[in-house]
Amino acid sequence: MLSAFLSAFRTPDLRKKLLFTVGIIAVYRLGATLPSPGVSYGNVQKCLDTIQGGSTGVLNLLDLFSGGALLQLSVFALGIMPYITASIILQLLTVVIPRLEQLRKEGQAGQAKITQYTRYLTLGLGVLQASAFVALARSGQLFNNQCDQFPIVPEGTGIPNWLTLGILVMTMTAGTGVVMWLGELITDRGVGNGMSVLIFTSIAARLPSEGWKIKTTKGWGMFLLVIALVLVVITAVTFIEQAQRRIPVQYAKRMIGRRMYGGTSTYIPLKVNQAGVIPVIFASSLLYLPQLALQFFDQNDPGKAQAWIQNHIVKASAPEHIAIYFLLIIFFTYFYVSITFNPTEVADNMKKYGGFVPGIRPGKPTAEYLDFILSRITLPGALYLGIVAILPNFFFIWLDNQQFQNFPFGGTAVLIMVGVGLETVKQIESQLMQRNYEGFLR
């Protein structure tokens, strides 16, 4: 494997792509630590030290995806989450709006138009999210009112209050646009999917500090046990992510002019986890809506409904929370697979080029067969996603400590890191094999 890495750096164009990707990652991490104008960076650090790493419950997952930039209100505080949310919304609307469905079928030109819509929606969501986070920071609820003695956005600076808040919102929204641009640069000129690489970088940036926090609070025994459990989960996730059902496809021989085409055998790879980590992210986002809504109510005098939501829906160790989270993941897994893989379209394309599944007639019978196989393998994939995602919830119950909620060793983080790592390595390997047929997985 080390020789393969050396071979990759010996290849001039691949070395250029790798170094370009590393440079973009460095710029992204610099923006994640750069304070926004109007924010007291010293007070932010004092507040984070006071609450031991910034565990605020409601915004911890978003802070994880931003690499710790959200709670510091840095230039890249919003990270890549507005773009992910916009992409998911556009994919869901494709099923509902015929115009988007038509654009998706138009190929590269239609996809470019959808990408443009995604950018506009990303900026709109960036304005909304930046305004919400600035308002929470201003009221002290960003840190659950634990840092009132350290004002994050101090007053009395001689600048009008509305101007300070406006500049702060504009800066964070502009940072979202820059992050989106950096991700697209990695996709076009670097290695791997840019947005996924940036999320991977954000989560990996939290590993050292969070791992050390476990060691200092629970000791070496618990730290080593957590590392062992993480290695077991990573091994299982890697195994499942690589698993696929290969449906054999045979192409009939055809005479075109004087040449013979077809007569080859191939297969359709249907992954067990066909939906990736999208169902987990979307289910987490829905579960955080009631958590976020509770921040705008009076925390000192909660009503019965507010208290019930807090104890049964928001609390990560509550049985209702775990059950709803698990069912939402299964639902969104089936839903996402149904909108991303169309058995009828695949069967029609096979029939057009003379392909057929042995023992299955072309056309509608092939589509029904593909749909049957897909529904069968989606169930274990959905259960796998749900189990891995709720494992940290049982871990919180075992530790009896909410401080480690959504820490980087959790289910969502492991799924993202393993999936992105595998896809990036495969892309590097495919480019390397085009030159010397020597890859990472010999």
C-alpha positions as CSV (number, residue, x, y, z in Angstrom):
1,M,0.0,0.0,0.0
2,L,2.9,2.4,0.8
3,S,4.4,1.6,-2.6
4,A,1.1,2.5,-4.2
5,F,1.1,5.9,-2.5
6,L,4.6,6.4,-3.7
7,S,3.5,5.5,-7.2
8,A,0.7,8.0,-6.9
9,F,3.0,10.8,-6.0
10,R,5.4,9.8,-8.8
11,T,2.7,10.3,-11.4
12,P,2.8,14.1,-12.2
13,D,-0.9,14.7,-12.9
14,L,-2.1,12.6,-10.0
15,R,0.4,14.2,-7.6
16,K,-0.8,17.6,-8.8
17,K,-4.4,16.6,-7.9
18,L,-3.5,15.3,-4.5
19,L,-1.5,18.4,-3.6
20,F,-4.3,20.6,-4.9
21,T,-6.8,18.7,-2.7
22,V,-4.5,19.1,0.4
23,G,-4.2,22.8,-0.3
24,I,-7.9,23.3,-0.5
25,I,-8.3,21.4,2.8
26,A,-5.8,23.7,4.4
27,V,-7.7,26.7,3.2
28,Y,-10.9,25.2,4.6
29,R,-9.5,24.5,8.0
30,L,-8.0,28.1,8.1
31,G,-11.5,29.5,7.4
32,A,-12.9,27.3,10.1
33,T,-10.7,28.8,12.7
34,L,-10.9,32.5,11.5
35,P,-13.2,34.5,13.7
36,S,-16.1,36.4,12.1
37,P,-16.2,40.2,12.6
38,G,-18.0,41.3,15.7
39,V,-17.4,38.0,17.6
40,S,-15.3,38.0,20.7
41,Y,-12.9,35.1,20.1
42,G,-11.5,35.3,23.6
43,N,-15.0,35.0,25.2
44,V,-15.7,32.1,22.8
45,Q,-12.7,30.2,24.1
46,K,-13.5,30.9,27.7
47,C,-17.0,29.7,27.2
48,L,-15.9,26.5,25.5
49,D,-13.5,25.8,28.3
50,T,-16.2,26.4,30.8
51,I,-18.6,23.9,29.4
52,Q,-15.9,21.4,28.6
53,G,-15.6,21.3,24.8
54,G,-18.8,23.0,23.8
55,S,-21.4,20.2,24.4
56,T,-24.7,22.0,23.8
57,G,-26.8,19.1,22.8
58,V,-29.0,20.7,20.1
59,L,-26.2,22.0,17.8
60,N,-23.6,19.3,18.5
61,L,-24.2,17.4,15.3
62,L,-24.0,20.6,13.2
63,D,-20.8,21.6,15.1
64,L,-19.4,18.2,14.3
65,F,-20.0,18.6,10.6
66,S,-18.4,22.0,10.7
67,G,-15.3,20.8,12.5
68,G,-16.0,22.8,15.6
69,A,-16.4,26.0,13.6
70,L,-20.1,26.5,14.5
71,L,-19.8,27.1,18.2
72,Q,-16.9,29.6,17.5
73,L,-19.0,31.5,15.0
74,S,-16.1,31.5,12.6
75,V,-16.2,32.5,8.9
76,F,-17.0,28.9,7.9
77,A,-19.3,28.3,10.8
78,L,-22.1,26.9,8.7
79,G,-19.7,24.5,7.0
80,I,-21.2,22.3,4.2
81,M,-24.5,21.6,5.9
82,P,-26.6,24.2,3.9
83,Y,-25.4,22.6,0.7
84,I,-26.2,19.1,1.9
85,T,-29.7,20.2,3.0
86,A,-30.2,22.0,-0.3
87,S,-29.1,18.9,-2.3
88,I,-31.4,16.6,-0.3
89,I,-34.4,19.0,-0.8
90,L,-33.8,19.2,-4.6
91,Q,-33.6,15.4,-4.8
92,L,-36.8,15.1,-2.9
93,L,-38.5,17.8,-5.0
94,T,-37.5,15.9,-8.2
95,V,-40.1,13.3,-7.5
96,V,-42.8,16.0,-6.9
97,I,-42.0,18.7,-9.5
98,P,-42.2,17.4,-13.1
99,R,-39.9,20.2,-14.3
100,L,-37.1,19.0,-12.1
101,E,-37.7,15.4,-13.3
102,Q,-37.4,16.6,-16.9
103,L,-34.2,18.4,-16.1
104,R,-32.7,15.3,-14.5
105,K,-33.4,13.3,-17.7
106,E,-31.8,15.9,-20.0
107,G,-28.3,14.8,-19.1
108,Q,-25.4,17.1,-18.5
109,A,-27.3,20.3,-19.4
110,G,-30.2,19.5,-17.1
111,Q,-27.9,18.5,-14.3
112,A,-26.0,21.9,-14.6
113,K,-29.4,23.7,-14.2
114,I,-30.2,21.6,-11.1
115,T,-26.8,22.4,-9.7
116,Q,-27.5,26.1,-10.2
117,Y,-30.8,25.8,-8.3
118,T,-28.9,24.0,-5.5
119,R,-26.4,26.9,-5.2
120,Y,-29.2,29.4,-5.0
121,L,-31.0,27.4,-2.4
122,T,-27.8,26.9,-0.5
123,L,-27.3,30.6,-0.1
124,G,-30.9,31.1,0.9
125,L,-30.6,28.4,3.6
126,G,-27.2,30.0,4.6
127,V,-28.9,33.3,5.3
128,L,-31.6,31.6,7.4
129,Q,-29.3,29.4,9.4
130,A,-26.8,32.2,10.0
131,S,-29.6,34.5,11.2
132,A,-30.8,31.7,13.6
133,F,-27.3,31.0,15.0
134,V,-26.5,34.6,15.5
135,A,-29.8,35.1,17.3
136,L,-29.1,32.1,19.5
137,A,-25.6,33.4,20.2
138,R,-27.0,36.9,21.0
139,S,-29.5,35.5,23.5
140,G,-27.0,33.1,25.1
141,Q,-29.0,30.0,24.0
142,L,-26.3,28.8,21.7
143,F,-24.6,27.5,24.8
144,N,-27.8,26.8,26.8
145,N,-27.3,30.1,28.8
146,Q,-24.2,28.7,30.4
147,C,-21.9,31.5,29.2
148,D,-23.9,34.7,30.0
149,Q,-20.8,36.0,31.7
150,F,-18.9,35.7,28.4
151,P,-20.9,37.6,25.7
152,I,-20.1,36.1,22.3
153,V,-21.3,39.2,20.4
154,P,-20.5,42.0,22.9
155,E,-22.3,45.3,22.8
156,G,-21.0,48.8,23.4
157,T,-18.3,48.7,20.6
158,G,-19.4,52.0,19.1
159,I,-20.9,50.3,16.1
160,P,-24.7,50.1,15.7
161,N,-26.1,46.7,16.9
162,W,-28.0,46.0,13.7
163,L,-24.9,46.7,11.6
164,T,-22.8,44.3,13.6
165,L,-25.4,41.5,13.4
166,G,-25.9,42.2,9.6
167,I,-22.2,42.0,8.9
168,L,-21.9,38.8,10.9
169,V,-24.8,37.1,9.0
170,M,-23.4,38.3,5.7
171,T,-19.9,36.9,6.6
172,M,-21.2,33.5,7.6
173,T,-23.4,33.3,4.4
174,A,-20.4,34.3,2.3
175,G,-18.4,31.7,4.0
176,T,-21.0,29.1,3.0
177,G,-20.6,30.2,-0.6
178,V,-16.8,29.9,-0.4
179,V,-17.1,26.4,1.2
180,M,-19.4,25.3,-1.6
181,W,-16.9,26.7,-4.2
182,L,-14.0,24.9,-2.5
183,G,-15.9,21.6,-2.6
184,E,-16.6,22.0,-6.3
185,L,-12.9,22.8,-7.0
186,I,-11.9,19.6,-5.3
187,T,-14.5,17.7,-7.4
188,D,-13.3,19.2,-10.7
189,R,-9.6,19.5,-10.2
190,G,-8.8,17.3,-7.1
191,V,-9.4,13.8,-5.9
192,G,-12.7,12.5,-4.6
193,N,-16.1,14.2,-4.1
194,G,-15.3,17.7,-2.8
195,M,-18.3,18.0,-0.4
196,S,-17.7,14.6,1.0
197,V,-14.0,15.3,1.5
198,L,-14.7,18.5,3.4
199,I,-17.1,16.7,5.7
200,F,-14.5,14.0,6.2
201,T,-12.0,16.7,7.1
202,S,-14.3,18.4,9.6
203,I,-15.0,15.2,11.4
204,A,-11.4,14.1,11.4
205,A,-10.4,17.5,12.9
206,R,-12.5,16.7,16.0
207,L,-11.0,13.2,16.7
208,P,-7.9,14.2,18.7
209,S,-9.6,16.6,21.1
210,E,-12.7,14.4,21.6
211,G,-10.6,11.3,22.1
212,W,-8.4,13.2,24.7
213,K,-11.6,14.4,26.4
214,I,-12.7,10.8,26.9
215,K,-9.3,9.9,28.3
216,T,-9.2,12.8,30.8
217,T,-12.8,12.3,32.0
218,K,-13.0,8.5,32.1
219,G,-9.4,7.3,32.2
220,W,-7.2,5.1,30.1
221,G,-9.4,2.0,30.5
222,M,-12.5,3.6,29.0
223,F,-10.4,5.3,26.3
224,L,-8.9,2.0,25.2
225,L,-12.3,0.3,25.3
226,V,-13.8,3.0,23.1
227,I,-11.0,2.6,20.6
228,A,-11.5,-1.1,20.5
229,L,-15.2,-0.7,19.9
230,V,-14.6,1.9,17.2
231,L,-12.2,-0.5,15.4
232,V,-14.9,-3.2,15.5
233,V,-17.6,-0.9,14.2
234,I,-15.2,0.4,11.4
235,T,-14.5,-3.2,10.3
236,A,-18.2,-4.1,10.2
237,V,-19.1,-0.9,8.3
238,T,-16.3,-1.4,5.8
239,F,-17.5,-5.0,5.2
240,I,-21.1,-3.9,4.7
241,E,-20.2,-0.9,2.5
242,Q,-18.3,-3.2,0.2
243,A,-21.1,-5.8,0.0
244,Q,-23.1,-6.0,-3.2
245,R,-25.5,-8.2,-5.1
246,R,-24.3,-8.8,-8.6
247,I,-27.1,-9.4,-11.1
248,P,-25.6,-11.1,-14.2
249,V,-26.4,-9.5,-17.6
250,Q,-25.8,-11.1,-21.0
251,Y,-25.6,-9.1,-24.2
252,A,-26.7,-10.7,-27.5
253,K,-24.4,-10.6,-30.5
254,R,-25.3,-7.9,-33.1
255,M,-23.9,-7.2,-36.6
256,I,-23.4,-3.5,-37.2
257,G,-21.9,-3.1,-40.7
258,R,-19.1,-5.6,-41.0
259,R,-18.3,-5.9,-37.3
260,M,-19.8,-8.1,-34.6
261,Y,-20.8,-6.5,-31.3
262,G,-22.1,-7.9,-28.1
263,G,-21.9,-11.4,-26.8
264,T,-20.3,-10.3,-23.6
265,S,-21.3,-10.9,-20.0
266,T,-21.3,-8.3,-17.2
267,Y,-23.3,-7.6,-14.1
268,I,-25.3,-4.9,-12.4
269,P,-23.8,-4.2,-8.9
270,L,-26.6,-3.5,-6.4
271,K,-25.0,-2.4,-3.1
272,V,-26.5,-3.5,0.2
273,N,-26.2,0.1,1.4
274,Q,-27.5,1.7,-1.8
275,A,-28.5,4.9,-0.1
276,G,-25.2,5.7,1.6
277,V,-25.4,8.0,4.7
278,I,-28.1,10.3,3.3
279,P,-31.0,8.6,5.3
280,V,-29.0,9.0,8.6
281,I,-28.4,12.7,7.9
282,F,-32.0,13.4,6.9
283,A,-33.4,11.5,9.9
284,S,-31.0,13.4,12.2
285,S,-32.1,16.7,10.7
286,L,-35.7,15.9,11.3
287,L,-35.1,14.9,14.9
288,Y,-33.2,18.1,15.6
289,L,-36.1,20.2,14.5
290,P,-38.1,19.8,17.8
291,Q,-34.8,20.3,19.7
292,L,-34.1,23.5,17.9
293,A,-37.7,24.7,18.4
294,L,-37.4,24.2,22.1
295,Q,-34.6,26.8,22.2
296,F,-37.1,29.6,21.5
297,F,-39.3,28.8,24.5
298,D,-38.8,29.7,28.1
299,Q,-36.4,27.3,29.5
300,N,-37.0,28.2,33.1
301,D,-40.8,27.5,33.0
302,P,-41.4,24.7,30.5
303,G,-45.0,23.5,29.9
304,K,-46.2,19.9,30.0
305,A,-45.9,19.5,26.2
306,Q,-42.4,21.1,26.2
307,A,-41.3,18.9,29.1
308,W,-42.6,15.7,27.4
309,I,-40.8,16.6,24.1
310,Q,-37.6,17.3,26.0
311,N,-37.7,14.0,28.0
312,H,-39.0,11.7,25.3
313,I,-38.1,13.1,21.9
314,V,-35.1,15.3,22.4
315,K,-33.2,13.2,25.0
316,A,-30.9,10.8,23.1
317,S,-31.2,8.0,25.6
318,A,-35.0,8.0,25.7
319,P,-36.6,4.8,24.1
320,E,-39.0,7.0,22.1
321,H,-36.1,9.0,20.6
322,I,-34.2,5.8,19.7
323,A,-37.3,4.1,18.1
324,I,-38.3,7.2,16.1
325,Y,-34.7,7.6,14.9
326,F,-34.5,4.0,13.8
327,L,-37.8,4.0,12.0
328,L,-37.0,7.3,10.2
329,I,-33.7,5.8,8.9
330,I,-35.5,2.8,7.5
331,F,-38.2,5.0,5.9
332,F,-35.7,7.3,4.3
333,T,-33.5,4.4,3.1
334,Y,-36.4,2.9,1.1
335,F,-37.5,6.4,-0.1
336,Y,-34.0,7.5,-1.2
337,V,-33.3,4.2,-3.0
338,S,-36.7,4.4,-4.8
339,I,-35.8,7.9,-6.2
340,T,-32.2,7.2,-7.1
341,F,-32.6,3.7,-8.8
342,N,-35.3,3.2,-11.3
343,P,-35.7,-0.5,-12.3
344,T,-37.9,0.4,-15.2
345,E,-35.4,2.7,-16.7
346,V,-32.5,0.3,-16.2
347,A,-34.5,-2.5,-17.8
348,D,-35.4,-0.3,-20.8
349,N,-31.7,0.6,-21.3
350,M,-30.7,-3.0,-21.2
351,K,-33.4,-3.9,-23.7
352,K,-32.3,-1.1,-26.0
353,Y,-28.8,-2.4,-26.2
354,G,-29.7,-6.1,-26.4
355,G,-29.0,-7.0,-22.8
356,F,-31.0,-9.4,-20.7
357,V,-30.8,-11.2,-17.3
358,P,-30.4,-14.9,-17.9
359,G,-33.7,-16.7,-17.3
360,I,-35.7,-13.4,-17.2
361,R,-37.5,-11.9,-20.2
362,P,-36.5,-8.4,-21.3
363,G,-38.7,-5.4,-20.5
364,K,-41.3,-5.4,-17.7
365,P,-40.3,-8.9,-16.3
366,T,-36.7,-7.6,-15.9
367,A,-37.9,-4.4,-14.2
368,E,-40.0,-6.5,-11.8
369,Y,-37.1,-8.8,-11.1
370,L,-34.8,-5.8,-10.4
371,D,-37.4,-4.2,-8.1
372,F,-37.8,-7.5,-6.2
373,I,-34.0,-7.9,-5.7
374,L,-33.6,-4.3,-4.7
375,S,-36.4,-4.4,-2.1
376,R,-34.8,-7.6,-0.7
377,I,-31.3,-6.2,-0.2
378,T,-32.5,-2.7,0.9
379,L,-34.0,-4.2,4.1
380,P,-30.7,-5.4,5.5
381,G,-29.1,-2.2,4.3
382,A,-31.7,-0.1,6.2
383,L,-31.4,-2.2,9.3
384,Y,-27.6,-1.9,9.2
385,L,-27.8,1.9,8.9
386,G,-30.3,2.1,11.8
387,I,-28.3,-0.2,14.1
388,V,-25.0,1.7,13.4
389,A,-26.7,5.1,13.9
390,I,-28.3,4.2,17.2
391,L,-25.3,2.5,18.7
392,P,-24.0,5.7,20.3
393,N,-27.4,6.2,22.0
394,F,-26.9,3.0,23.9
395,F,-23.3,4.1,24.6
396,F,-24.7,7.3,26.2
397,I,-27.0,5.2,28.4
398,W,-24.0,3.1,29.4
399,L,-21.8,6.1,30.2
400,D,-24.8,7.9,31.7
401,N,-23.3,11.2,30.4
402,Q,-24.7,13.4,27.7
403,Q,-21.3,15.1,27.3
404,F,-20.3,12.7,24.5
405,Q,-23.4,13.1,22.4
406,N,-22.5,13.1,18.7
407,F,-18.8,12.8,19.4
408,P,-16.7,11.9,16.3
409,F,-16.7,8.1,17.1
410,G,-20.5,8.0,16.8
411,G,-22.5,6.1,14.2
412,T,-23.1,8.9,11.8
413,A,-19.4,10.0,11.9
414,V,-18.1,6.5,11.3
415,L,-20.5,5.9,8.4
416,I,-19.4,9.2,6.7
417,M,-15.7,8.7,7.3
418,V,-15.6,5.1,6.2
419,G,-17.8,5.7,3.1
420,V,-15.8,8.8,2.0
421,G,-12.5,7.1,2.7
422,L,-13.4,4.1,0.6
423,E,-14.7,6.1,-2.3
424,T,-11.7,8.4,-2.4
425,V,-9.3,5.5,-2.2
426,K,-11.1,3.8,-5.1
427,Q,-10.9,6.9,-7.2
428,I,-7.2,7.2,-6.6
429,E,-6.7,3.5,-7.3
430,S,-8.7,3.7,-10.6
431,Q,-6.6,6.6,-11.8
432,L,-3.4,4.8,-10.8
433,M,-4.4,1.6,-12.5
434,Q,-4.9,3.5,-15.8
435,R,-1.2,4.0,-15.8
436,N,0.6,1.1,-14.3
437,Y,-2.2,-1.4,-13.2
438,E,-1.0,-1.3,-9.6
439,G,-3.5,-0.2,-7.0
440,F,-4.1,0.0,-3.3
441,L,-6.1,-3.3,-2.9
442,R,-3.8,-5.8,-4.6
